[in-house]
Amino acid sequence: MKTTFSGRKMMRYAVVAWLTVPMMSACATHPLPGPESGFRPPERAREATMLSKEDLALLNGPVDPVYRLGSGDTLRLSVFGRPEVSGQFLIGPDGVVTIPLLGNLMLNDSTREEAQQRISQQLRGYFTRPYVTLAVDDYGSNQVTVLGRVQNAGRQKFPAPPTLAEVLANAGAMPILDKQATLTRCAIIRGREKLIWVDLKALLNGDLAYNIVMKRGDIVFIPDSSETAVYVLGAVPKPGSYRLTPHMSVLDALAQAGGPDENAKPEAIGIYRAGARQVETISFNDLIAPQRAVNFGLEDGDVVFVPRSGVADLGYFLRQITPAVSVLTFGLTANALMKNQ
């Protein structure tokens, strides 16, 4: 039975159709031209640029195999036969520890052995051949803070510099409340001026080049999974953005959007991938074929476009605009119009 549309609904669809006029043909793969020379991506896009393996290797640098004391460490001092100077002592924020008889000692950045020798030397002014042992009861200074979508957010203590994978494992940085969530990236804040985006997808797929060594005071932020999305636009009942879930395919995204509608041109569905800056054109019949050879997985930011019969292709549309901005603008416009139908 054919659906009858009101004048207002027809106007909304006409506006969306006008937005999509420069889209979709049966071309196979169209490499997109480079951005204009004056183009500058949005600030957030520049901040979220993930570092290459080579850049991450430079950040790692040599790792000190010996633990160095710092603010927040709790020490246990034992002096044989001298309980008055034995006990637990906390290194303060200034790196100084206060010990009876000895007063204030600067132990920040010392190894345990160096600190033990220094205390023993100081005690020789009060006792003959003091027998001193020093242990670390709590590694309070070697902390990494984990924030965002994790099970155990907060500070984590390690006896040695941990790797990113160890920090994520301790924090429970896996989908816990929503099993459909997916992890693609995380940010490491190092000091006051350094923000490092790491490709978690590569790390979780076994590429240990992304398993960088953390430093004392690092902050790890896991963004919410709702920030990863794919876009289904064009001749579908529910165009808009959809959260990227693990192993989400082209067919999955189309199913969530309601599939091609009666006005669609299903033999020329376009998939735009911002990272590769290409448009791949596939047929809906190939997607639903038993072997489903072309039903590949989607990535964050992918755009699936179903053309209407008789209009231009997505490749042409994307070649006329700035991809980083206009794809999202189009998605928001189409989604807003369709929601009000």
C-alpha positions as CSV (number, residue, x, y, z in Angstrom):
1,M,0.0,0.0,0.0
2,K,1.4,3.3,-1.0
3,T,2.0,5.9,1.7
4,T,0.5,9.3,1.4
5,F,2.6,12.2,2.7
6,S,1.4,15.6,3.9
7,G,2.7,18.8,2.3
8,R,5.0,19.5,5.2
9,K,6.5,16.0,5.1
10,M,6.9,16.2,1.4
11,M,8.8,19.5,1.9
12,R,11.1,17.9,4.4
13,Y,11.9,15.1,2.1
14,A,12.4,17.6,-0.7
15,V,15.0,19.5,1.4
16,V,16.8,16.2,2.2
17,A,16.7,15.2,-1.4
18,W,18.1,18.6,-2.4
19,L,21.0,18.1,0.1
20,T,21.7,14.7,-1.5
21,V,21.5,15.8,-5.2
22,P,25.3,15.6,-5.6
23,M,25.5,11.9,-4.6
24,M,25.9,8.3,-5.7
25,S,26.9,6.6,-9.0
26,A,28.0,3.1,-9.8
27,C,31.8,3.9,-9.7
28,A,33.8,1.3,-7.7
29,T,36.5,3.2,-5.7
30,H,37.1,6.9,-6.0
31,P,40.2,8.4,-4.2
32,L,39.3,11.8,-2.9
33,P,41.3,14.9,-3.6
34,G,43.5,16.5,-0.9
35,P,42.0,19.3,1.3
36,E,42.3,22.9,0.2
37,S,45.5,24.6,1.1
38,G,43.8,27.0,3.6
39,F,41.9,24.2,5.3
40,R,42.4,23.7,9.0
41,P,40.7,20.9,10.8
42,P,38.7,21.6,14.0
43,E,40.7,21.9,17.2
44,R,39.3,18.7,18.6
45,A,40.3,16.8,15.5
46,R,43.9,18.0,15.8
47,E,44.0,17.0,19.5
48,A,42.6,13.6,18.8
49,T,45.3,12.7,16.2
50,M,46.8,9.4,17.3
51,L,50.6,9.0,17.3
52,S,52.4,6.6,15.0
53,K,54.5,3.7,16.3
54,E,57.7,5.7,15.7
55,D,56.5,8.7,17.7
56,L,55.4,6.4,20.6
57,A,58.8,4.7,20.6
58,L,60.4,8.1,21.1
59,L,58.1,8.8,24.0
60,N,59.0,5.5,25.7
61,G,62.7,6.2,26.0
62,P,65.0,4.2,28.3
63,V,63.3,2.7,31.4
64,D,65.1,3.0,34.7
65,P,65.3,-0.6,36.0
66,V,65.6,0.6,39.6
67,Y,62.7,2.1,41.5
68,R,63.2,5.6,42.8
69,L,61.6,6.9,45.9
70,G,59.2,9.8,45.7
71,S,56.4,11.7,47.4
72,G,53.8,9.4,48.9
73,D,56.0,6.4,49.4
74,T,55.8,4.7,52.8
75,L,59.1,3.4,54.2
76,R,59.7,0.9,56.9
77,L,63.0,1.6,58.8
78,S,64.4,-1.1,61.1
79,V,67.5,-0.3,63.2
80,F,68.5,-3.4,65.2
81,G,68.2,-2.8,68.9
82,R,67.0,0.8,68.4
83,P,63.2,0.8,68.4
84,E,63.2,4.6,69.1
85,V,64.3,5.3,65.5
86,S,62.5,2.4,63.9
87,G,59.0,2.4,62.3
88,Q,57.0,3.6,59.3
89,F,57.8,6.9,57.7
90,L,56.0,8.7,54.9
91,I,57.9,10.8,52.3
92,G,56.1,14.1,52.1
93,P,55.1,16.2,49.0
94,D,58.5,17.9,49.1
95,G,60.4,14.6,49.0
96,V,61.5,14.9,52.6
97,V,61.1,12.2,55.3
98,T,61.3,13.0,59.0
99,I,63.1,10.4,61.2
100,P,63.7,10.7,65.0
101,L,67.1,11.9,65.9
102,L,68.0,12.6,62.2
103,G,65.3,15.2,61.5
104,N,64.5,15.9,57.8
105,L,66.2,13.9,55.1
106,M,65.7,14.5,51.4
107,L,65.1,11.1,49.8
108,N,63.2,12.1,46.7
109,D,64.6,10.3,43.5
110,S,66.9,8.1,45.6
111,T,66.9,4.4,45.2
112,R,66.1,2.3,48.2
113,E,69.7,1.3,48.6
114,E,70.9,4.9,48.4
115,A,68.4,5.9,51.0
116,Q,69.4,3.1,53.3
117,Q,73.1,4.0,53.1
118,R,72.3,7.6,53.8
119,I,70.3,6.9,56.9
120,S,72.9,4.4,58.1
121,Q,75.6,7.1,57.7
122,Q,73.6,9.7,59.6
123,L,72.9,7.2,62.5
124,R,76.6,6.6,62.9
125,G,76.7,10.0,64.6
126,Y,74.5,8.6,67.4
127,F,75.2,4.8,67.4
128,T,78.2,2.6,66.9
129,R,77.9,0.5,63.8
130,P,74.1,0.6,63.4
131,Y,72.5,-2.2,61.5
132,V,69.9,-0.7,59.2
133,T,67.3,-2.2,56.8
134,L,65.0,-0.1,54.8
135,A,62.0,-1.4,52.8
136,V,59.1,0.2,50.8
137,D,55.8,-0.7,52.4
138,D,53.7,1.3,49.9
139,Y,54.6,2.6,46.5
140,G,52.5,5.7,46.8
141,S,54.6,7.9,44.4
142,N,54.5,5.6,41.4
143,Q,50.9,6.4,40.6
144,V,48.9,6.5,37.4
145,T,45.4,7.9,37.4
146,V,42.7,6.3,35.2
147,L,39.6,8.3,34.3
148,G,36.6,7.7,32.0
149,R,34.7,4.6,31.0
150,V,36.4,2.1,33.3
151,Q,35.2,-0.1,36.1
152,N,37.9,1.0,38.7
153,A,38.5,4.7,38.0
154,G,41.1,6.4,40.2
155,R,44.7,6.2,41.2
156,Q,46.7,3.0,40.7
157,K,50.0,2.2,42.4
158,F,52.8,0.1,40.9
159,P,56.1,-1.1,42.2
160,A,57.7,-0.5,38.8
161,P,56.7,1.6,35.7
162,P,53.7,-0.2,34.3
163,T,52.7,-0.5,30.6
164,L,49.5,0.8,29.2
165,A,48.0,-2.7,29.0
166,E,48.7,-3.3,32.7
167,V,47.0,0.0,33.6
168,L,43.9,-0.8,31.5
169,A,43.7,-4.4,32.9
170,N,43.8,-3.1,36.5
171,A,41.2,-0.4,35.8
172,G,38.8,-2.9,34.1
173,A,38.9,-0.8,31.0
174,M,36.6,-3.2,29.1
175,P,32.8,-2.8,28.3
176,I,31.2,-3.5,31.6
177,L,27.8,-1.9,31.7
178,D,27.1,-2.1,28.0
179,K,28.4,-5.2,26.2
180,Q,27.9,-3.5,22.9
181,A,30.5,-0.8,23.7
182,T,33.8,-0.7,21.8
183,L,37.2,0.7,22.6
184,T,39.1,2.5,19.9
185,R,41.4,5.0,21.6
186,C,42.6,6.5,24.8
187,A,44.3,9.7,25.8
188,I,47.4,9.9,28.0
189,I,48.0,13.3,29.8
190,R,51.7,13.6,30.6
191,G,52.7,16.7,32.6
192,R,51.0,20.0,31.9
193,E,51.7,20.2,28.1
194,K,51.6,16.8,26.6
195,L,48.4,15.0,25.3
196,I,49.0,11.6,23.7
197,W,46.2,9.7,21.8
198,V,46.9,6.0,21.5
199,D,45.3,3.6,19.1
200,L,43.7,1.1,21.4
201,K,42.3,-0.9,18.5
202,A,45.8,-1.7,17.4
203,L,47.0,-2.5,20.9
204,L,44.0,-4.8,21.6
205,N,44.7,-6.6,18.3
206,G,48.2,-7.5,19.6
207,D,50.4,-4.7,18.2
208,L,52.7,-4.2,21.2
209,A,54.3,-1.1,19.7
210,Y,51.3,0.8,21.2
211,N,51.9,-0.7,24.6
212,I,53.9,2.2,25.9
213,V,55.5,2.4,29.3
214,M,53.7,4.8,31.7
215,K,55.4,7.4,33.7
216,R,54.9,8.5,37.3
217,G,51.9,10.9,37.4
218,D,50.4,10.0,34.0
219,I,46.7,10.3,33.6
220,V,44.9,7.9,31.3
221,F,41.5,8.8,29.9
222,I,39.1,6.3,28.2
223,P,36.4,8.2,26.2
224,D,32.8,7.1,26.4
225,S,31.9,4.6,23.6
226,S,29.1,6.9,22.5
227,E,31.8,9.1,20.9
228,T,32.5,6.4,18.3
229,A,29.9,6.4,15.6
230,V,29.1,5.6,12.0
231,Y,26.6,7.5,9.9
232,V,23.9,6.0,7.6
233,L,22.4,8.6,5.3
234,G,20.3,8.9,2.2
235,A,17.3,6.8,1.2
236,V,16.8,4.9,4.5
237,P,13.8,5.3,6.9
238,K,16.0,6.4,9.8
239,P,19.1,8.4,8.6
240,G,21.5,9.6,11.3
241,S,24.4,8.5,13.5
242,Y,24.7,5.1,15.1
243,R,27.1,4.1,17.9
244,L,29.9,1.8,16.6
245,T,29.7,-1.6,18.3
246,P,32.2,-4.4,18.2
247,H,32.3,-6.2,14.8
248,M,29.7,-3.9,13.3
249,S,29.3,-4.4,9.6
250,V,27.8,-2.5,6.7
251,L,24.7,-4.7,6.9
252,D,24.4,-4.1,10.6
253,A,24.4,-0.4,10.1
254,L,21.8,-0.5,7.3
255,A,19.6,-2.7,9.5
256,Q,19.6,-0.2,12.3
257,A,18.7,2.6,9.8
258,G,15.8,0.5,8.5
259,G,17.4,-0.6,5.2
260,P,17.0,0.9,1.8
261,D,13.6,2.5,1.3
262,E,11.3,2.2,-1.7
263,N,13.0,5.2,-3.4
264,A,16.5,3.8,-3.0
265,K,19.1,2.8,-5.6
266,P,20.3,-0.3,-3.7
267,E,22.8,-1.4,-6.3
268,A,25.1,1.6,-5.6
269,I,25.4,1.9,-1.8
270,G,28.5,4.0,-1.0
271,I,30.8,3.7,2.0
272,Y,33.1,6.6,2.8
273,R,36.0,6.1,5.1
274,A,37.7,9.2,6.3
275,G,41.0,7.6,7.2
276,A,41.5,6.1,3.7
277,R,39.6,9.1,2.1
278,Q,37.9,6.8,-0.4
279,V,34.4,5.9,-1.5
280,E,33.6,2.2,-2.0
281,T,30.5,1.4,-3.9
282,I,28.7,-2.0,-3.3
283,S,25.4,-3.5,-4.1
284,F,22.8,-4.4,-1.5
285,N,22.2,-7.7,-3.3
286,D,25.8,-8.6,-2.7
287,L,25.5,-7.7,0.9
288,I,22.7,-10.1,1.5
289,A,24.1,-12.9,-0.6
290,P,24.9,-16.1,1.3
291,Q,28.7,-15.6,1.2
292,R,28.4,-11.9,2.1
293,A,31.9,-11.3,0.8
294,V,31.5,-7.6,0.7
295,N,29.9,-7.2,4.1
296,F,33.1,-5.8,5.8
297,G,33.4,-4.2,9.2
298,L,32.9,-0.5,9.8
299,E,35.3,1.9,11.6
300,D,34.7,5.0,13.6
301,G,33.5,7.8,11.4
302,D,32.5,5.7,8.4
303,V,29.6,7.0,6.3
304,V,27.2,4.6,4.6
305,F,25.1,6.3,1.9
306,V,22.1,4.8,0.2
307,P,21.3,6.9,-3.0
308,R,17.9,7.7,-4.4
309,S,17.2,6.6,-7.9
310,G,18.5,9.1,-10.5
311,V,20.9,11.2,-8.4
312,A,24.6,11.7,-8.5
313,D,27.0,9.6,-6.4
314,L,28.6,10.1,-3.0
315,G,32.0,10.4,-4.5
316,Y,31.1,13.4,-6.5
317,F,29.5,15.0,-3.4
318,L,32.5,14.4,-1.2
319,R,34.9,15.8,-3.9
320,Q,33.1,19.1,-3.8
321,I,33.3,19.7,-0.1
322,T,35.6,19.5,2.9
323,P,35.1,15.9,4.1
324,A,36.0,16.5,7.8
325,V,33.2,19.0,8.2
326,S,30.5,18.5,5.6
327,V,29.8,14.8,6.2
328,L,28.9,15.5,9.7
329,T,26.9,18.6,8.8
330,F,25.0,16.7,6.3
331,G,24.3,13.9,8.8
332,L,23.0,16.3,11.4
333,T,20.8,18.1,8.9
334,A,19.3,14.9,7.5
335,N,18.8,13.4,10.9
336,A,17.0,16.6,12.3
337,L,14.7,16.7,9.3
338,M,13.7,13.0,9.5
339,K,13.1,13.1,13.2
340,N,10.5,15.8,12.7
341,Q,8.6,13.9,10.0
